[in-house]
């Protein structure tokens, strides 16, 4: 009921006051209900207010680095894009960042006719390689990538992408593992923390500031994109709190060489570091001639040493292992045990060096190249270290392994080399390698042309020497399937009566002689009987390669990091070399035998010399060290073999 004593002025004042109160109430209510991240079960949840992609804020800019890779006397600038929730612009919300950098975003050149010709003798000068035509330059691109945005922006993160030096609209040169690939992402992290400058154009002076960033950054990516997070972490840059490298290439020597031997990544026979340079060289054509002269036709030619395959300062500068002492970020390492593109030692060697230094977990699956951890693992990792939510992830098991029965992720295919794959549930373990594993030494008994023995008991009497003749025309599966062959030596355990769990890195010692001054040496650990079809966990356990010319350096565990060069073999003279096969974790089922296959040229990975080189193996001085969960007792039970 209206009060008759109120005059018009009072009524107007009352209406105005009521309106003001309503506005204030609305403002306070809006503040109370402002969108903010939500966490359940230790994970960032999708927030409806962040979910509408039409409301996201998009920015592009160029971040100035501290290097000048193209020698133009101007520090290179990296092309960067940002996708963030609208509330970072309208409500003052500050968020952490998920960041992915890549040399692939602007396209690649996958023309395989420009790979190296592998038909050459081991130790000989390689035939010349014709360079690929240039990648089309896309100067009008306004977006770098949409990767990661749908997964993380709705959960309250910003997503940042950058193009690697010399690719796309980033300045500078492609260096394939050189220092700029570490310093470029460092500059972006510095920009997100207000320590580096960002600009609206590649050459202008108008600055962009990341006022919406908390300064906490997590990086991830697969293959080359997985290498860059670790490379950035080795700079020790403040603000890079967590990384999830997926199938990272942590050493270009390990990618293109094995124990002194020229070896090619699986599926890319004939690839070397200069081919990869051409494969990603998508930057401004005005700079390509300069960059080609400095790197591809200069530093790479002088350093790659495709003739001997030896380790040198060129390869040292492209190895992240010596730099891991600088890593401060929490690391969730991800790899596949059957990744024969970027072999699993890339991740394992880094994880071993990081243990006890930073928060560390390892995720492995049994598939091929690529395959990210399950979203739950990644979410908990980034939620803990970017948002500071005490979800206890640091107390979780340190290893997660997808067992053989689970469906394996599909090989990575994005851009021809990388991608994201389905993620079956892993089994937790205390650590990798399994803490319950210990080495058991197996020895050879004669009969390798058909099938000799592989036993933990010391053979009675001398076993002598056996020979094989190299023939690259025969594939490894053909050699393993053959009931008898002059082109390989094969030794096997008794048939297993129960499953045998191997976890860790198999090591072999081979005493051998060659009929020529140089030869390939390939060693496979296999399951027998080998079944028809592609190589997989039902056939292959692990494998490795070495150059007998480097035997002086290969005195235990593949320690070719001494700069001693390989020396030509004296035909007929025995040398001894010890080296690691690729890390693995596999349960060999009952009914199978574990087989050691020794041969020379591997047509899928090594050079292709003319057939005819003869390798002779001293059986008494050749042995195999298996990391067996349960140790000698477990092997004795499974293989019915006493251990002495």
BAKE-662557 format. One record per residue (C-alpha): x, y, z. Coordinates in steps of 0.5 Angstrom, whole numbers. Example, Ala and Ser with C-alpha at 12.3 -4.5 7.8 and 13.67 -1.06 7.14 Angstrom:
      px      py      pz
      25      -9      16
      27      -2      14
end
This chain:
      px      py      pz
       0       0       0
       3       7      -2
       4      12       4
       0      18       2
       5      23       6
      10      22       1
      11      27      -4
      14      27     -11
      21      29     -10
      21      23      -4
      18      18      -9
      23      20     -14
      29      20      -9
      26      13      -7
      26      10     -14
      33      12     -15
      36       9      -9
      32       3     -10
      35       3     -17
      42       4     -15
      41      -2      -9
      39      -6     -15
      45      -5     -19
      49      -6     -13
      46     -12     -11
      47     -15     -19
      54     -13     -19
      55     -16     -12
      51     -22     -14
      55     -22     -21
      62     -22     -17
      60     -28     -12
      58     -32     -18
      64     -30     -23
      66     -36     -27
      72     -39     -23
      76     -46     -24
      72     -52     -21
      76     -58     -18
      74     -65     -16
      78     -71     -15
      84     -67     -16
      82     -65     -23
      80     -59     -26
      73     -60     -29
      70     -57     -35
      66     -50     -33
      60     -48     -37
      62     -41     -37
      69     -43     -40
      66     -48     -45
      63     -43     -50
      69     -43     -56
      65     -37     -59
      67     -33     -53
      74     -35     -52
      79     -29     -53
      84     -30     -59
      91     -26     -59
      97     -27     -64
     104     -24     -62
     111     -24     -63
     116     -26     -57
     123     -23     -57
     128     -28     -56
     135     -28     -53
     138     -31     -59
     140     -29     -67
     140     -35     -70
     140     -32     -77
     146     -27     -76
     142     -21     -78
     144     -17     -72
     137     -17     -69
     134     -22     -64
     129     -27     -67
     122     -27     -65
     117     -33     -65
     110     -33     -67
     105     -34     -62
      98     -35     -61
      94     -35     -55
      87     -38     -53
      84     -36     -46
      77     -36     -43
      73     -29     -44
      73     -28     -36
      81     -27     -37
      79     -20     -40
      72     -18     -37
      73     -21     -30
      80     -20     -29
      81     -28     -28
      88     -30     -28
      90     -37     -31
      96     -42     -32
      98     -44     -39
      98     -50     -43
     103     -49     -48
     105     -53     -54
     111     -51     -59
     112     -54     -66
     116     -54     -72
     110     -57     -76
     105     -52     -75
     106     -49     -81
     107     -55     -85
     112     -60     -87
     115     -63     -94
     114     -71     -94
     117     -72    -100
     121     -79     -99
     125     -79    -105
     130     -74    -102
     132     -79     -97
     139     -81     -97
     141     -88    -101
     142     -93     -96
     145     -98    -101
     153     -97     -99
     158    -100     -96
     159     -99     -88
     164     -94     -87
     164     -92     -94
     163     -84     -96
     156     -84     -97
     153     -82    -104
     150     -75    -104
     143     -73    -103
     139     -68    -107
     135     -63    -102
     128     -63    -102
     124     -57    -106
     122     -51    -101
     116     -52     -97
     110     -47     -99
     111     -40     -94
     104     -38     -92
     105     -31     -90
      97     -30     -89
      96     -35     -83
      93     -32     -77
      92     -38     -73
      98     -43     -71
      94     -49     -68
      88     -51     -65
      91     -57     -61
      90     -57     -54
      85     -52     -53
      78     -56     -53
      81     -60     -47
      84     -55     -43
      81     -48     -44
      74     -51     -42
      78     -53     -35
      80     -46     -34
      87     -46     -37
      89     -41     -43
      93     -45     -49
      99     -42     -52
     102     -45     -58
     109     -42     -62
     112     -44     -68
     119     -46     -67
     125     -42     -70
     125     -42     -77
     118     -45     -78
     112     -41     -80
     112     -34     -78
     117     -35     -73
     124     -31     -75
     131     -34     -75
     133     -41     -77
     131     -48     -76
     137     -52     -72
     134     -59     -71
     136     -59     -64
     141     -53     -63
     140     -48     -57
     135     -44     -60
     130     -50     -60
     131     -49     -52
     131     -42     -52
     125     -40     -56
     120     -43     -51
     124     -40     -45
     123     -34     -48
     115     -35     -49
     115     -37     -41
     119     -31     -40
     114     -27     -43
     108     -30     -40
     112     -28     -33
     113     -21     -35
     120     -22     -37
     120     -22     -44
     117     -17     -49
     112     -19     -54
     110     -15     -60
     104     -14     -64
     108     -15     -71
     114     -19     -72
     118     -12     -73
     114      -7     -70
     115      -4     -63
     107      -4     -60
     108      -9     -54
     103     -14     -52
     103     -16     -44
     100     -22     -41
      97     -19     -35
      92     -25     -35
      97     -30     -34
      99     -33     -27
     106     -34     -30
     105     -42     -28
     106     -46     -35
     105     -53     -37
     108     -56     -43
     106     -62     -47
     107     -65     -54
     108     -71     -58
     115     -73     -62
     118     -66     -64
     113     -63     -60
     115     -67     -54
     122     -66     -55
     121     -58     -54
     118     -58     -47
     124     -62     -44
     129     -57     -48
     125     -51     -45
     126     -55     -38
     133     -56     -39
     134     -48     -39
     131     -48     -32
     126     -42     -33
     122     -40     -28
     115     -41     -29
     115     -47     -32
     112     -52     -27
     110     -58     -30
     112     -62     -37
     109     -68     -40
     113     -70     -46
     110     -75     -50
     115     -80     -54
     121     -74     -54
     127     -74     -58
     132     -73     -53
     138     -74     -57
     139     -73     -64
     145     -78     -64
     140     -83     -61
     135     -82     -66
     140     -83     -72
     146     -87     -70
     146     -93     -65
     153     -95     -61
     157     -92     -67
     153     -95     -72
     149     -91     -78
     142     -92     -76
     135     -90     -79
     128     -88     -75
     123     -94     -76
     119     -92     -82
     124     -87     -85
     130     -91     -88
     135     -86     -90
     133     -80     -86
     138     -76     -83
     139     -69     -79
     139     -65     -86
     133     -69     -89
     129     -67     -82
     132     -60     -83
     128     -60     -90
     122     -63     -87
     120     -57     -83
     124     -51     -86
     117     -47     -87
     120     -40     -85
     120     -34     -89
     124     -36     -96
     128     -29     -96
     132     -32     -90
     132     -40     -92
     139     -39     -97
     142     -36     -91
     140     -41     -86
     141     -47     -91
     149     -44     -91
     149     -43     -84
     146     -50     -82
     144     -55     -87
     150     -54     -92
     155     -52     -86
     155     -54     -79
     151     -60     -81
     155     -63     -86
     161     -62     -82
     158     -65     -76
     154     -71     -78
     159     -76     -80
     155     -80     -84
     161     -84     -86
     163     -87     -79
     157     -86     -75
     161     -83     -69
     159     -79     -63
     162     -72     -63
     161     -65     -61
     156     -64     -66
     152     -69     -63
     153     -67     -56
     150     -60     -57
     144     -64     -59
     143     -68     -53
     139     -66     -47
     142     -71     -42
     148     -67     -40
     143     -61     -39
     138     -65     -34
     141     -62     -28
     138     -55     -30
     131     -58     -30
     126     -56     -24
     119     -58     -27
     115     -64     -25
     116     -69     -31
     111     -74     -33
     114     -78     -38
     110     -82     -43
     113     -87     -49
     111     -93     -52
     116     -99     -51
     115    -101     -59
     116     -94     -61
     121     -95     -67
     121     -88     -69
     123     -85     -63
     126     -91     -59
     124     -92     -52
     131     -90     -49
     130     -83     -51
     125     -82     -45
     128     -88     -40
     135     -84     -40
     132     -78     -38
     128     -81     -33
     134     -84     -30
     137     -78     -29
     131     -74     -26
     130     -79     -21
     130     -76     -14
     131     -69     -17
     124     -67     -19
     117     -70     -18
     117     -75     -23
     112     -81     -26
     113     -85     -32
     107     -88     -37
     109     -93     -42
     104     -97     -47
     106    -103     -52
     104     -99     -58
     108     -95     -63
     110     -88     -64
     105     -83     -60
     100     -84     -55
      99     -79     -49
      97     -81     -42
      90     -82     -40
      87     -75     -39
      86     -77     -32
      94     -77     -31
      95     -71     -35
      89     -67     -31
      92     -69     -24
      99     -67     -26
      97     -60     -29
      92     -59     -24
      97     -60     -18
     103     -56     -21
      99     -51     -24
      94     -49     -20
      97     -52     -13
      91     -56     -12
      94     -61      -6
      91     -68     -10
      97     -72      -8
      99     -74     -15
     106     -74     -12
     105     -80      -8
     102     -84     -13
     105     -90     -16
     112     -87     -20
     110     -92     -26
     104     -93     -30
     104     -99     -36
      99    -101     -41
     100    -109     -41
     100    -113     -47
      92    -115     -47
      90    -108     -47
      89    -105     -54
      95    -101     -56
      94     -94     -58
      95     -93     -66
     101     -90     -68
     102     -82     -69
     100     -80     -76
      99     -72     -75
     103     -69     -80
     106     -75     -82
     110     -76     -76
     106     -75     -69
      99     -75     -66
      95     -76     -60
      92     -83     -60
      87     -87     -55
      89     -88     -48
      87     -95     -45
      88     -96     -37
      95     -97     -35
      97    -102     -29
     101     -98     -23
     108    -100     -21
     112     -97     -16
     117     -95     -21
     120     -97     -28
     124    -101     -28
     120    -105     -24
     124    -105     -17
     123    -113     -16
     127    -114     -23
     134    -116     -22
     139    -118     -28
     140    -126     -30
     146    -128     -34
     144    -133     -40
     149    -136     -44
     149    -139     -51
     150    -146     -53
     152    -148     -60
     147    -150     -66
     145    -142     -68
     144    -144     -75
     138    -147     -73
     136    -146     -66
     142    -146     -61
     141    -146     -53
     140    -140     -49
     141    -142     -41
     142    -139     -35
     146    -145     -33
     154    -145     -35
     154    -150     -41
     159    -156     -40
     165    -156     -45
     167    -150     -50
     162    -148     -55
     166    -146     -60
     165    -141     -65
     159    -140     -70
     158    -136     -77
     153    -132     -81
     153    -129     -88
     150    -122     -88
     145    -121     -93
     140    -115     -93
     135    -118     -98
     132    -122     -92
     128    -118     -87
     128    -120     -79
     122    -123     -79
     124    -128     -85
     130    -129     -81
     126    -131     -75
     121    -135     -78
     127    -139     -82
     128    -146     -79
     135    -146     -81
     139    -140     -84
     146    -138     -86
     144    -131     -85
     143    -131     -78
     145    -134     -71
     139    -136     -66
     139    -138     -59
     133    -140     -55
     131    -142     -48
     126    -148     -46
     119    -147     -47
     116    -142     -41
     111    -146     -37
     109    -139     -34
     109    -132     -36
     116    -129     -35
     116    -121     -33
     122    -117     -36
     123    -110     -34
     129    -106     -35
     134    -105     -40
     137    -112     -44
     144    -112     -45
     149    -116     -49
     156    -118     -50
     158    -120     -56
     165    -123     -58
     166    -123     -66
     170    -122     -72
     169    -120     -79
     171    -122     -85
     171    -114     -87
     174    -108     -84
     167    -105     -82
     160    -109     -81
     153    -108     -79
     151    -112     -72
     144    -112     -71
     141    -116     -64
     134    -118     -63
     131    -121     -57
     125    -125     -60
     119    -129     -58
     119    -136     -61
     115    -139     -65
     115    -132     -69
     108    -132     -72
     107    -129     -79
     105    -122     -79
     107    -115     -77
     113    -114     -72
     109    -113     -65
     109    -115     -58
     107    -123     -60
     114    -123     -64
     119    -118     -61
     121    -116     -54
     127    -111     -56
     133    -110     -61
     139    -106     -62
     145    -104     -66
     152    -103     -66
     158    -102     -70
     164    -107     -68
     169    -101     -70
     167     -98     -64
     169    -104     -59
     174    -100     -55
     168     -95     -53
     163    -101     -52
     166    -104     -46
     159    -104     -42
     152    -101     -43
     154     -97     -49
     159     -92     -47
     160     -89     -53
     160     -82     -50
     168     -83     -50
     170     -79     -56
     174     -85     -58
     173     -86     -66
     172     -93     -68
     177     -96     -72
     177    -101     -78
     177    -108     -76
     182    -113     -78
     179    -118     -82
     179    -125     -77
     181    -121     -71
     176    -122     -65
     173    -116     -61
     169    -116     -55
     163    -110     -55
     158    -109     -50
     151    -105     -51
     144    -104     -49
     138    -106     -53
     132    -102     -52
     128    -101     -45
     122    -106     -45
     117    -108     -40
     114    -114     -42
     111    -121     -40
     113    -126     -44
     107    -131     -44
     107    -139     -42
     108    -143     -48
     113    -138     -51
     121    -139     -52
     126    -133     -51
     130    -132     -57
     137    -128     -58
     138    -127     -66
     144    -124     -68
     145    -122     -75
     149    -116     -79
     145    -111     -83
     138    -110     -82
     134    -108     -88
     129    -103     -84
     134     -99     -80
     141    -100     -82
     145     -99     -89
     145    -104     -94
     152    -106     -96
     153    -112    -101
     151    -119     -98
     157    -123     -97
     160    -120     -90
     162    -126     -85
     161    -125     -78
     164    -130     -73
     161    -130     -66
     165    -133     -60
     159    -137     -56
     163    -138     -50
     165    -130     -49
     158    -128     -51
     152    -127     -46
     146    -124     -45
     143    -120     -39
     136    -120     -38
     132    -116     -32
     127    -121     -30
     122    -119     -24
     123    -124     -19
     130    -125     -21
     134    -132     -22
     128    -136     -19
     123    -133     -23
     127    -135     -29
     128    -142     -26
     121    -143     -25
     119    -141     -32
     124    -144     -36
     125    -150     -32
     133    -148     -32
     137    -149     -26
     141    -142     -25
     149    -143     -23
end
